[in-house]
């Protein structure tokens, strides 16, 4: 699945709660950027709720190969926890999101169907309380140029409506800027086509 031109994600963490036959399902939704953040967040909640029976989760994140998804049932019957959590993330059309549901066992077995309903409902409750925003993936570049070409470079950057991050002027000029990924190719092509031998564009680290 290719990375979208824009996507919905969370503005901040949120939480929810569902109870069923004595079991308590605490749900937590987080904006995340990669699997390292996911690992750290899951580890933190495991420590905070160390007395819980299960810590199940699902995530959807963007990457170079597109959108990646993952689930973890943490000892619950296969696909009875992580999968329904993931389906809720998908139903809200969210990306770069992790949802963890912590279960405190109430002494009554819920069965696979009951578990799927409980984890789905708990995940949905956290997401319904979340603040959601739209994000456009960006690329960052830097353009180097001689002083005589400053006006040409700035004209392109202004017309392409890039966000300038840093400007440096010493032996020449260097501007670091961010541009929506869907406009990157057009912007870089215009800069490379300027009638100025001093202009060079490269991906910023």
Backbone as ProteinMPNN parsed JSONL, in Angstrom:
{"seq_chain_A": "XXXXXXXXXXXXXXXXXXXXXXXXXXXXXXXXXXXXXXXXXXXXXXXXXXXXXXXXXXXXXXXXXXXXXXXXXXXXXXXXXXXXXXXXXXXXXXXXXXXXXXXXXXXXXXXXXXXXXXXXXXXXXXXXXXXXXXXXXXXXXXXXXXXXXXXXXXXXXXXXXXXXXXXXXXXXXXXXXXXXXXXXXXXXXXXXXXXXXXXXXXXXX", "coords_chain_A": {"N_chain_A": [[0.848, -1.185, 0.0], [0.828, 2.096, -1.042], [2.326, 5.106, 0.326], [0.089, 7.593, 1.479], [-0.908, 10.808, 0.0], [-1.84, 12.562, 1.867], [-2.899, 12.21, 5.295], [-4.907, 11.104, 8.107], [-4.318, 11.582, 11.557], [-3.582, 11.381, 15.115], [-3.824, 14.22, 17.274], [-3.019, 14.279, 19.867], [-2.425, 12.092, 22.709], [-5.075, 9.843, 23.793], [-7.73, 8.338, 25.764], [-9.765, 5.519, 26.869], [-12.476, 3.44, 28.159], [-13.829, 0.244, 28.93], [-16.14, -2.025, 30.316], [-16.849, -5.416, 31.119], [-18.557, -8.061, 32.386], [-17.123, -8.077, 34.832], [-14.489, -7.864, 33.955], [-12.096, -5.38, 33.138], [-11.323, -3.082, 30.679], [-8.892, -1.036, 29.749], [-8.199, 1.528, 27.55], [-5.829, 3.029, 25.322], [-4.775, 5.499, 23.144], [-2.287, 6.568, 20.897], [-0.356, 9.027, 19.135], [2.145, 8.058, 16.886], [5.418, 7.622, 15.375], [7.187, 5.697, 14.447], [8.399, 2.246, 14.693], [10.139, 2.047, 16.833], [9.282, 4.0, 18.649], [6.799, 2.889, 19.168], [7.54, 0.487, 20.466], [8.758, 1.547, 22.78], [6.589, 2.897, 23.939], [4.716, 0.839, 24.426], [6.24, -0.659, 26.238], [6.425, 1.163, 28.345], [3.738, 1.343, 29.214], [3.337, -1.305, 29.986], [4.907, -1.438, 32.268], [3.659, 0.503, 33.852], [1.098, -0.552, 34.175], [1.509, -3.063, 35.405], [0.258, -5.058, 36.813], [-1.836, -5.958, 35.32], [-3.631, -8.397, 33.306], [-3.41, -8.703, 30.494], [-1.834, -6.97, 27.756], [-2.69, -5.726, 25.034], [-2.346, -4.778, 21.58], [-2.438, -2.687, 18.601], [-1.22, -1.253, 15.532], [-0.815, 1.299, 12.995], [1.385, 2.57, 10.681], [3.256, 4.917, 8.687], [5.738, 4.437, 6.14], [8.746, 3.989, 4.167], [7.995, 2.048, 2.337], [5.275, 2.307, 2.231], [2.119, 2.011, 3.963], [2.322, 0.373, 7.049], [1.19, -2.29, 9.121], [0.471, -3.71, 12.347], [-0.165, -6.212, 14.885], [-0.798, -7.399, 18.241], [-1.611, -9.979, 20.399], [-1.01, -10.742, 22.965], [-1.281, -13.163, 24.56], [-4.037, -13.562, 24.605], [-6.691, -15.418, 22.913], [-5.905, -16.217, 19.487], [-6.086, -13.492, 17.264], [-8.208, -12.34, 18.601], [-7.94, -9.994, 19.93], [-5.817, -8.063, 19.075], [-6.537, -7.848, 16.333], [-9.311, -6.861, 16.223], [-8.782, -4.381, 17.437], [-7.083, -3.176, 15.558], [-8.875, -3.016, 13.406], [-10.556, -0.982, 14.256], [-8.846, 1.237, 14.252], [-8.453, 1.388, 11.511], [-11.101, 1.879, 10.709], [-11.477, 4.469, 11.524], [-9.86, 5.613, 9.755], [-7.14, 6.172, 10.269], [-3.621, 6.894, 10.538], [-0.205, 6.34, 11.55], [-0.626, 5.707, 14.232], [-1.03, 4.208, 17.396], [-2.785, 1.87, 19.302], [-3.403, 0.71, 22.482], [-4.764, -1.774, 24.53], [-5.42, -2.484, 27.774], [-6.057, -5.185, 29.821], [-7.805, -6.044, 32.722], [-8.501, -8.94, 34.299], [-11.68, -10.248, 35.118], [-12.544, -12.611, 36.212], [-14.471, -14.044, 34.851], [-14.822, -15.931, 31.967], [-14.902, -14.694, 28.676], [-15.122, -15.705, 26.143], [-14.248, -16.1, 22.643], [-15.778, -14.488, 20.873], [-16.866, -12.629, 22.678], [-14.541, -11.439, 23.632], [-13.532, -10.237, 21.291], [-15.517, -8.333, 20.837], [-15.235, -6.787, 23.162], [-12.57, -5.777, 23.031], [-12.708, -4.365, 20.646], [-14.685, -2.432, 21.285], [-13.489, -1.066, 23.412], [-11.198, 0.012, 22.162], [-12.447, 1.664, 20.268], [-13.677, 3.507, 21.971], [-11.506, 4.955, 23.013], [-10.576, 6.166, 20.64], [-12.767, 7.645, 19.852], [-12.703, 9.672, 21.677], [-10.548, 11.096, 20.904], [-8.522, 13.762, 19.541], [-8.328, 14.641, 16.217], [-6.241, 15.167, 13.387], [-5.283, 16.361, 10.098], [-2.535, 15.411, 8.11], [0.082, 16.267, 5.897], [2.523, 14.442, 4.315], [5.962, 15.362, 4.238], [8.943, 16.353, 2.465], [12.368, 17.182, 3.019], [14.672, 19.553, 1.863], [17.748, 21.113, 0.755], [18.902, 24.065, -0.727], [21.605, 25.366, -2.485], [23.38, 28.273, -3.442], [24.726, 31.056, -5.326], [25.153, 34.508, -4.32], [24.161, 36.201, -6.301], [22.074, 34.831, -7.387], [20.02, 34.754, -5.624], [17.452, 36.049, -5.749], [16.185, 34.643, -7.826], [16.032, 32.048, -6.798], [14.471, 32.477, -4.465], [12.092, 33.3, -5.592], [11.074, 30.974, -6.802], [10.772, 29.328, -4.502], [8.912, 30.791, -3.098], [6.687, 30.781, -4.835], [6.163, 28.051, -4.898], [5.318, 27.692, -2.377], [6.759, 26.706, -0.139], [7.959, 25.661, 3.132], [10.23, 27.462, 4.836], [12.961, 26.432, 6.677], [15.587, 26.995, 7.659], [18.054, 29.544, 7.075], [21.151, 30.328, 5.638], [23.997, 32.37, 5.204], [27.059, 32.82, 3.862], [29.81, 32.12, 2.299], [28.195, 31.878, 0.206], [24.71, 31.36, -0.47], [22.502, 29.311, 1.496], [19.642, 27.494, 1.842], [17.419, 25.753, 3.82], [14.589, 23.853, 3.379], [11.135, 22.731, 3.663], [8.776, 20.753, 1.883], [5.565, 19.737, 0.737], [5.262, 16.262, 0.044], [3.937, 15.496, -2.301], [4.387, 17.627, -3.933], [7.072, 17.786, -4.252], [8.632, 16.858, -6.46], [7.974, 18.626, -8.557], [8.807, 21.097, -7.476], [11.614, 20.742, -7.067], [12.417, 20.22, -9.651], [11.919, 22.693, -10.877], [13.771, 24.331, -9.528], [16.173, 23.14, -10.324], [16.109, 23.787, -12.965], [16.634, 26.424, -13.198], [18.137, 29.304, -14.729], [20.885, 29.405, -13.782], [24.096, 28.747, -12.903], [25.111, 28.289, -10.421], [23.293, 27.149, -8.718], [22.379, 24.482, -6.644], [20.678, 21.577, -5.594], [19.827, 19.432, -2.915], [18.912, 16.537, -1.007], [17.979, 17.077, 2.33], [19.54, 16.167, 5.379]], "CA_chain_A": [[0.0, 0.0, 0.0], [1.699, 3.269, -1.099], [2.08, 6.149, 1.323], [-0.883, 8.561, 0.953], [-0.485, 12.202, -0.101], [-2.167, 13.129, 3.176], [-3.544, 11.199, 6.119], [-5.416, 11.529, 9.4], [-3.644, 11.005, 12.717], [-3.998, 11.992, 16.378], [-3.105, 15.41, 17.732], [-2.511, 14.018, 21.217], [-2.931, 10.819, 23.237], [-6.427, 9.816, 24.351], [-7.972, 7.098, 26.482], [-11.143, 5.074, 26.97], [-12.706, 2.386, 29.151], [-14.973, -0.634, 28.706], [-16.257, -3.068, 31.332], [-17.684, -6.545, 30.709], [-18.571, -9.213, 33.293], [-16.058, -7.96, 35.816], [-13.219, -7.486, 33.327], [-11.952, -3.956, 32.832], [-10.47, -2.867, 29.512], [-8.417, 0.347, 29.652], [-7.657, 1.73, 26.2], [-4.965, 4.196, 25.168], [-4.414, 5.76, 21.748], [-1.123, 7.444, 20.838], [0.289, 9.313, 17.846], [3.494, 7.486, 16.859], [6.064, 7.843, 14.084], [7.924, 4.521, 13.984], [8.287, 1.086, 15.564], [10.901, 2.277, 18.052], [8.371, 4.702, 19.553], [5.79, 1.902, 19.563], [8.166, -0.403, 21.459], [8.943, 2.296, 24.021], [5.278, 3.208, 24.518], [4.183, -0.413, 24.969], [7.036, -0.978, 27.414], [6.064, 2.077, 29.432], [2.436, 0.964, 29.76], [3.481, -2.582, 30.68], [5.433, -1.15, 33.605], [2.667, 1.26, 34.617], [-0.014, -1.456, 34.496], [2.197, -4.361, 35.506], [-0.615, -6.04, 37.448], [-2.899, -6.348, 34.394], [-3.449, -9.724, 32.706], [-3.02, -8.616, 29.089], [-1.544, -5.663, 27.163], [-2.85, -6.011, 23.604], [-2.254, -3.532, 20.817], [-2.349, -2.68, 17.137], [-0.72, 0.02, 15.026], [-0.672, 1.582, 11.562], [2.371, 3.626, 10.522], [3.769, 5.126, 7.342], [7.154, 4.155, 5.951], [9.198, 4.124, 2.778], [7.26, 1.115, 1.49], [3.839, 2.552, 2.341], [1.548, 1.86, 5.295], [2.57, -0.912, 7.7], [0.277, -2.587, 10.221], [0.915, -4.771, 13.238], [-1.055, -6.522, 15.996], [-0.239, -8.28, 19.272], [-2.709, -10.459, 21.242], [-0.481, -10.88, 24.326], [-1.813, -14.297, 25.304], [-5.452, -13.798, 24.315], [-6.843, -16.276, 21.73], [-5.44, -15.577, 18.265], [-6.899, -12.516, 16.531], [-9.377, -11.896, 19.377], [-7.64, -8.703, 20.564], [-5.122, -7.14, 18.178], [-7.249, -7.631, 15.08], [-10.402, -5.885, 16.382], [-8.22, -3.05, 17.706], [-6.632, -2.658, 14.264], [-10.038, -2.671, 12.58], [-11.053, 0.324, 14.698], [-7.93, 2.248, 13.711], [-8.774, 1.484, 10.082], [-12.429, 2.455, 10.514], [-11.322, 5.916, 11.686], [-8.953, 6.005, 8.657], [-5.993, 6.796, 10.931], [-2.275, 6.402, 10.269], [0.755, 6.747, 12.584], [-1.397, 5.586, 15.468], [-0.929, 2.989, 18.206], [-3.821, 1.721, 20.329], [-3.125, -0.355, 23.441], [-5.861, -2.06, 25.451], [-4.939, -3.198, 28.959], [-7.19, -5.913, 30.41], [-7.808, -6.621, 34.061], [-9.428, -10.069, 34.234], [-12.701, -10.182, 36.167], [-12.912, -13.921, 36.732], [-15.431, -14.708, 33.977], [-14.338, -16.06, 30.589], [-15.805, -14.011, 27.751], [-15.183, -16.375, 24.855], [-13.6, -15.345, 21.568], [-16.688, -13.441, 20.408], [-16.949, -11.592, 23.699], [-13.268, -10.721, 23.651], [-13.46, -9.379, 20.105], [-16.411, -7.188, 21.075], [-14.678, -5.954, 24.237], [-11.39, -5.039, 22.556], [-13.191, -3.409, 19.64], [-15.399, -1.338, 21.943], [-12.519, -0.287, 24.187], [-10.397, 0.789, 21.208], [-13.294, 2.712, 19.7], [-13.91, 4.539, 22.977], [-10.316, 5.832, 23.049], [-10.481, 6.934, 19.399], [-13.868, 8.618, 19.823], [-12.32, 10.793, 22.545], [-9.287, 11.663, 20.41], [-8.485, 14.908, 18.63], [-7.764, 14.135, 14.97], [-5.79, 16.203, 12.461], [-4.805, 15.893, 8.8], [-1.104, 15.655, 7.912], [0.65, 16.037, 4.575], [3.939, 14.063, 4.404], [6.864, 16.346, 3.639], [10.359, 16.075, 2.246], [13.193, 18.346, 3.331], [15.786, 19.753, 0.944], [18.485, 22.36, 0.885], [19.352, 24.627, -1.997], [22.803, 26.188, -2.36], [23.41, 29.204, -4.572], [25.505, 32.283, -5.178], [24.338, 35.662, -3.946], [23.513, 36.798, -7.477], [20.904, 34.024, -7.766], [19.081, 34.722, -4.501], [16.094, 36.422, -6.142], [15.623, 33.564, -8.633], [15.715, 30.937, -5.893], [13.375, 32.854, -3.584], [10.865, 33.368, -6.4], [10.562, 29.601, -6.911], [10.351, 28.856, -3.188], [7.692, 31.511, -2.743], [5.582, 30.295, -5.681], [5.864, 26.671, -4.522], [4.77, 27.77, -1.008], [7.496, 25.811, 0.755], [8.206, 26.195, 4.468], [11.668, 27.648, 5.037], [13.369, 26.016, 8.028], [16.806, 27.714, 8.044], [18.759, 30.269, 6.017], [22.55, 30.584, 5.979], [24.689, 33.181, 4.199], [28.481, 32.961, 4.166], [30.43, 32.221, 0.975], [27.045, 31.951, -0.689], [23.485, 31.151, 0.289], [21.995, 27.953, 1.681], [18.318, 27.52, 2.451], [16.811, 24.457, 4.111], [13.133, 24.039, 3.298], [10.272, 21.556, 3.607], [7.752, 20.878, 0.861], [4.721, 18.541, 0.697], [5.84, 15.234, -0.82], [3.287, 15.459, -3.613], [4.882, 18.753, -4.73], [8.539, 17.771, -4.234], [9.212, 16.691, -7.788], [7.783, 19.877, -9.297], [9.637, 22.15, -6.875], [13.03, 20.473, -7.327], [12.615, 20.374, -11.096], [11.989, 24.127, -11.17], [15.04, 24.859, -9.022], [17.255, 22.618, -11.165], [15.981, 24.358, -14.302], [16.931, 27.855, -13.179], [19.293, 29.688, -15.557], [21.937, 29.85, -12.86], [25.017, 27.616, -12.757], [25.522, 28.102, -9.023], [22.22, 26.546, -7.911], [22.419, 23.037, -6.428], [19.651, 21.116, -4.656], [20.075, 18.088, -2.409], [18.065, 16.128, 0.115], [18.54, 17.483, 3.615], [19.616, 15.058, 6.337]], "C_chain_A": [[0.888, 1.24, 0.0], [1.342, 4.286, -0.029], [1.128, 7.185, 0.741], [-0.294, 9.96, 0.874], [-0.792, 12.964, 1.181], [-2.887, 12.048, 3.976], [-4.024, 11.829, 7.424], [-4.636, 10.838, 10.503], [-4.135, 11.721, 13.969], [-3.166, 13.225, 16.696], [-2.445, 15.175, 19.079], [-3.029, 12.661, 21.675], [-4.354, 10.956, 23.778], [-6.641, 8.468, 25.022], [-9.462, 6.776, 26.524], [-11.252, 3.936, 27.975], [-13.931, 1.573, 28.748], [-14.957, -1.712, 29.785], [-17.193, -4.162, 30.821], [-17.495, -7.703, 31.685], [-17.382, -9.221, 34.253], [-14.697, -7.615, 35.253], [-13.238, -5.996, 32.985], [-10.936, -3.801, 31.706], [-10.135, -1.375, 29.419], [-7.767, 0.527, 28.285], [-6.907, 3.051, 26.106], [-4.581, 4.325, 23.692], [-3.308, 6.804, 21.724], [-0.776, 7.78, 19.39], [1.717, 8.795, 17.901], [4.082, 7.672, 15.461], [6.8, 6.622, 13.549], [7.829, 3.413, 15.026], [9.111, 1.217, 16.848], [10.039, 2.997, 19.083], [7.287, 3.753, 20.054], [6.336, 0.996, 20.668], [8.311, 0.298, 22.809], [7.613, 2.566, 24.723], [4.645, 1.967, 25.132], [4.933, -0.79, 26.245], [6.67, -0.108, 28.61], [4.726, 1.693, 30.063], [2.482, -0.389, 30.462], [3.981, -2.365, 32.109], [4.379, -0.45, 34.468], [1.503, 0.373, 35.054], [0.5, -2.895, 34.584], [1.312, -5.444, 36.106], [-1.771, -6.47, 36.549], [-2.583, -7.703, 33.775], [-2.912, -9.644, 31.274], [-2.782, -7.155, 28.683], [-1.54, -5.867, 25.645], [-2.825, -4.703, 22.816], [-2.262, -3.781, 19.315], [-1.845, -1.31, 16.72], [-0.808, 0.077, 13.509], [0.31, 2.739, 11.445], [2.794, 3.731, 9.063], [5.258, 4.807, 7.312], [7.508, 4.288, 4.492], [8.423, 3.209, 1.841], [5.763, 1.308, 1.524], [3.375, 2.407, 3.784], [1.811, 0.454, 5.821], [1.649, -1.061, 8.901], [0.84, -3.709, 11.076], [-0.076, -4.972, 14.366], [-0.321, -7.419, 16.998], [-1.362, -8.647, 20.232], [-2.289, -10.706, 22.692], [-1.17, -11.977, 25.13], [-3.302, -14.529, 25.155], [-5.548, -14.744, 23.11], [-6.509, -15.52, 20.445], [-6.471, -14.712, 17.576], [-8.155, -12.059, 17.293], [-9.174, -10.512, 19.983], [-7.005, -7.715, 19.589], [-5.896, -6.829, 16.914], [-8.433, -6.681, 15.229], [-9.913, -4.485, 16.742], [-7.784, -2.407, 16.395], [-7.798, -2.237, 13.393], [-10.635, -1.322, 12.983], [-10.154, 1.459, 14.209], [-8.234, 2.473, 12.236], [-10.113, 2.16, 9.856], [-12.428, 3.966, 10.702], [-10.385, 6.487, 10.619], [-7.709, 6.711, 9.188], [-4.686, 6.112, 10.551], [-1.336, 7.015, 11.312], [0.073, 6.8, 13.95], [-1.158, 4.213, 16.093], [-2.074, 2.988, 19.206], [-3.479, 0.497, 21.174], [-4.348, -0.528, 24.329], [-5.329, -2.969, 26.558], [-6.142, -3.866, 29.627], [-6.885, -6.391, 31.823], [-8.896, -7.694, 34.098], [-10.389, -10.054, 35.414], [-13.172, -11.512, 36.686], [-13.894, -14.686, 35.881], [-14.871, -14.744, 32.563], [-15.372, -15.465, 29.632], [-15.985, -14.75, 26.44], [-14.584, -15.493, 23.769], [-14.491, -14.21, 21.085], [-16.792, -12.29, 21.389], [-15.684, -10.771, 23.785], [-13.157, -9.769, 22.468], [-14.325, -8.137, 20.283], [-15.812, -6.239, 22.105], [-13.49, -5.134, 23.75], [-11.771, -4.018, 21.489], [-13.82, -2.195, 20.311], [-14.451, -0.454, 22.732], [-11.672, 0.588, 23.268], [-11.207, 1.941, 20.626], [-13.521, 3.845, 20.696], [-12.726, 5.491, 23.067], [-10.263, 6.72, 21.817], [-11.605, 7.963, 19.29], [-13.571, 9.833, 20.694], [-11.075, 11.524, 22.031], [-9.526, 12.906, 19.554], [-7.718, 14.475, 17.385], [-7.381, 15.292, 14.056], [-5.309, 15.562, 11.157], [-3.348, 16.324, 8.608], [-0.745, 15.388, 6.463], [2.117, 15.649, 4.743], [4.811, 15.066, 3.664], [8.24, 15.745, 3.394], [11.13, 17.346, 2.561], [14.411, 18.373, 2.405], [16.58, 20.978, 1.369], [18.978, 22.78, -0.49], [20.529, 25.549, -1.716], [22.93, 27.052, -3.605], [24.343, 30.37, -4.282], [24.587, 33.456, -4.879], [23.567, 36.243, -5.13], [22.227, 36.063, -7.857], [19.84, 33.968, -6.674], [17.65, 35.014, -4.943], [15.422, 35.335, -6.972], [15.178, 32.404, -7.743], [14.498, 31.272, -5.034], [12.046, 32.933, -4.336], [10.236, 31.978, -6.516], [10.025, 29.119, -5.561], [9.045, 29.518, -2.754], [6.498, 30.976, -3.539], [5.192, 28.864, -5.337], [5.338, 26.576, -3.088], [5.425, 26.758, -0.063], [7.596, 26.451, 2.136], [9.713, 26.267, 4.679], [12.023, 27.356, 6.494], [14.566, 26.818, 8.524], [17.369, 28.432, 6.823], [20.17, 30.582, 6.503], [23.19, 31.374, 4.837], [26.131, 33.385, 4.651], [29.216, 33.177, 2.851], [29.365, 32.356, -0.11], [25.8, 31.761, 0.155], [23.154, 29.672, 0.408], [20.681, 28.048, 2.432], [17.819, 26.087, 2.611], [15.302, 24.664, 4.136], [12.411, 22.696, 3.254], [9.155, 21.813, 2.613], [6.884, 19.617, 0.911], [5.246, 17.535, -0.327], [5.239, 15.229, -2.216], [3.747, 16.599, -4.519], [6.401, 18.757, -4.865], [9.128, 17.745, -5.634], [9.119, 17.973, -8.602], [8.719, 20.968, -8.795], [11.117, 21.956, -7.217], [13.35, 20.625, -8.803], [12.747, 21.849, -11.467], [13.311, 24.731, -10.705], [16.207, 24.403, -9.908], [17.238, 23.216, -12.567], [16.286, 25.851, -14.34], [18.162, 28.162, -14.041], [20.429, 30.258, -14.697], [22.833, 28.655, -12.566], [25.334, 27.316, -11.296], [24.494, 27.333, -8.197], [22.367, 25.025, -7.861], [21.381, 22.668, -5.367], [19.996, 19.703, -4.201], [19.133, 17.81, -1.241], [18.751, 16.518, 1.414], [18.51, 16.311, 4.567], [18.68, 15.303, 7.495]], "O_chain_A": [[1.642, 1.436, 0.953], [0.213, 4.327, 0.461], [1.332, 7.623, -0.391], [0.674, 10.282, 1.564], [-0.081, 13.904, 1.535], [-3.416, 11.092, 3.41], [-3.611, 12.927, 7.795], [-4.326, 9.65, 10.403], [-5.014, 12.579, 13.887], [-1.966, 13.271, 16.426], [-1.432, 15.797, 19.398], [-3.976, 12.133, 21.09], [-4.781, 12.042, 24.168], [-5.828, 7.558, 24.866], [-10.307, 7.629, 26.255], [-10.258, 3.518, 28.568], [-14.934, 2.12, 28.289], [-13.902, -2.247, 30.128], [-18.201, -3.877, 30.173], [-16.402, -8.257, 31.797], [-16.729, -10.245, 34.451], [-13.832, -7.126, 35.98], [-14.266, -5.441, 32.597], [-9.826, -4.328, 31.779], [-10.982, -0.559, 29.058], [-6.882, -0.241, 27.909], [-7.287, 4.05, 26.716], [-4.118, 3.365, 23.076], [-3.374, 7.804, 22.439], [-0.886, 6.925, 18.512], [2.431, 9.064, 18.866], [3.351, 7.857, 14.488], [7.02, 6.509, 12.343], [7.259, 3.603, 16.1], [8.807, 0.563, 17.845], [10.061, 2.646, 20.263], [6.9, 3.805, 21.221], [5.673, 0.768, 21.68], [8.023, -0.287, 23.853], [7.518, 2.475, 25.947], [4.098, 2.029, 26.234], [4.314, -1.197, 27.229], [6.612, -0.584, 29.744], [4.583, 1.709, 31.286], [1.751, -0.608, 31.427], [3.529, -3.03, 33.042], [4.221, -0.759, 35.649], [0.983, 0.52, 36.159], [-0.009, -3.803, 33.927], [1.586, -6.63, 35.927], [-2.607, -7.269, 36.97], [-1.425, -8.116, 33.722], [-2.051, -10.436, 30.89], [-3.43, -6.237, 29.187], [-0.497, -6.148, 25.053], [-3.231, -3.655, 23.318], [-2.117, -4.906, 18.837], [-2.01, -0.328, 17.442], [-0.867, -0.949, 12.832], [0.094, 3.788, 12.05], [2.703, 2.767, 8.303], [5.948, 4.897, 8.328], [6.668, 4.656, 3.671], [8.212, 3.55, 0.677], [5.037, 0.537, 0.897], [4.141, 2.65, 4.716], [1.557, -0.534, 5.132], [1.362, -0.094, 9.607], [1.593, -4.555, 10.593], [-0.757, -4.03, 14.771], [0.642, -8.104, 16.653], [-1.999, -7.77, 20.816], [-3.149, -10.865, 23.558], [-1.596, -11.742, 26.261], [-3.796, -15.589, 25.539], [-4.583, -14.864, 22.356], [-6.794, -14.329, 20.327], [-7.597, -15.146, 17.332], [-9.056, -11.463, 16.704], [-10.121, -9.916, 20.495], [-7.575, -6.662, 19.305], [-5.918, -5.684, 16.462], [-8.559, -5.759, 14.423], [-10.561, -3.499, 16.391], [-8.076, -1.238, 16.144], [-7.727, -1.214, 12.713], [-11.162, -0.6, 12.136], [-10.641, 2.513, 13.8], [-8.269, 3.611, 11.768], [-10.258, 2.935, 8.911], [-13.257, 4.671, 10.127], [-10.143, 7.693, 10.58], [-7.274, 7.72, 8.633], [-4.65, 4.912, 10.279], [-1.626, 8.066, 11.883], [0.177, 7.772, 14.699], [-1.095, 3.198, 15.399], [-2.31, 3.989, 19.883], [-3.29, -0.603, 20.655], [-4.907, 0.451, 24.824], [-4.854, -4.075, 26.301], [-7.124, -3.202, 29.96], [-5.872, -7.04, 32.086], [-10.078, -7.387, 33.944], [-9.979, -9.873, 36.561], [-14.089, -11.571, 37.505], [-14.143, -15.863, 36.142], [-14.489, -13.709, 32.018], [-16.57, -15.708, 29.771], [-16.915, -14.45, 25.692], [-14.432, -14.286, 23.952], [-14.019, -13.087, 20.904], [-16.805, -11.124, 20.996], [-15.732, -9.557, 23.985], [-12.736, -8.623, 22.627], [-13.921, -7.03, 19.927], [-15.875, -5.021, 21.938], [-13.407, -3.936, 24.021], [-11.208, -2.924, 21.444], [-13.521, -1.058, 19.948], [-14.589, 0.769, 22.726], [-11.45, 1.764, 23.556], [-10.709, 3.06, 20.506], [-13.553, 5.013, 20.31], [-12.912, 6.703, 23.184], [-9.94, 7.903, 21.925], [-11.419, 9.03, 18.704], [-14.128, 10.907, 20.47], [-10.608, 12.471, 22.665], [-10.578, 13.072, 18.937], [-6.588, 13.997, 17.485], [-8.108, 16.281, 13.961], [-4.972, 14.379, 11.119], [-2.981, 17.46, 8.909], [-1.202, 14.413, 5.867], [2.895, 16.447, 5.266], [4.444, 15.557, 2.596], [8.64, 14.768, 4.027], [10.617, 18.452, 2.394], [15.082, 17.362, 2.197], [16.152, 21.764, 2.214], [19.41, 21.959, -1.299], [20.468, 26.401, -0.83], [22.618, 26.601, -4.708], [24.7, 30.629, -3.132], [23.388, 33.402, -5.151], [22.445, 36.723, -4.968], [21.386, 36.611, -8.57], [18.87, 33.22, -6.788], [16.727, 34.299, -4.55], [14.217, 35.119, -6.843], [14.09, 31.853, -7.915], [13.594, 30.449, -4.889], [10.992, 32.657, -3.763], [9.026, 31.818, -6.352], [8.93, 28.56, -5.498], [8.19, 28.891, -2.129], [5.426, 30.746, -2.979], [4.025, 28.493, -5.466], [4.955, 25.496, -2.638], [4.754, 26.06, 0.698], [7.345, 27.646, 2.29], [10.39, 25.239, 4.696], [11.464, 27.948, 7.417], [14.577, 27.274, 9.667], [17.188, 27.99, 5.688], [20.364, 31.039, 7.629], [22.959, 31.089, 3.662], [26.398, 34.025, 5.669], [29.245, 34.295, 2.337], [29.618, 32.88, -1.195], [25.832, 31.978, 1.366], [23.486, 28.878, -0.472], [20.615, 28.613, 3.524], [17.802, 25.312, 1.655], [14.801, 25.546, 4.833], [12.979, 21.673, 2.869], [8.646, 22.928, 2.503], [7.416, 18.525, 1.111], [5.63, 17.912, -1.434], [5.939, 14.988, -3.2], [3.53, 16.556, -5.73], [6.961, 19.635, -5.522], [10.025, 18.526, -5.951], [10.081, 18.361, -9.264], [9.345, 21.675, -9.584], [11.792, 22.906, -7.613], [14.425, 21.103, -9.167], [13.595, 22.211, -12.282], [13.904, 25.549, -11.408], [17.114, 25.183, -10.202], [18.24, 23.16, -13.278], [16.204, 26.475, -15.398], [19.111, 27.379, -14.079], [20.86, 31.4, -14.857], [22.365, 27.65, -12.03], [25.776, 26.214, -10.968], [24.798, 26.907, -7.083], [22.466, 24.365, -8.895], [21.229, 23.367, -4.366], [20.409, 18.871, -5.009], [18.633, 18.724, -0.586], [19.954, 16.317, 1.578], [17.553, 15.537, 4.566], [18.6, 14.481, 8.408]]}, "name": "protein", "num_of_chains": 1, "seq": "XXXXXXXXXXXXXXXXXXXXXXXXXXXXXXXXXXXXXXXXXXXXXXXXXXXXXXXXXXXXXXXXXXXXXXXXXXXXXXXXXXXXXXXXXXXXXXXXXXXXXXXXXXXXXXXXXXXXXXXXXXXXXXXXXXXXXXXXXXXXXXXXXXXXXXXXXXXXXXXXXXXXXXXXXXXXXXXXXXXXXXXXXXXXXXXXXXXXXXXXXXXXX"}
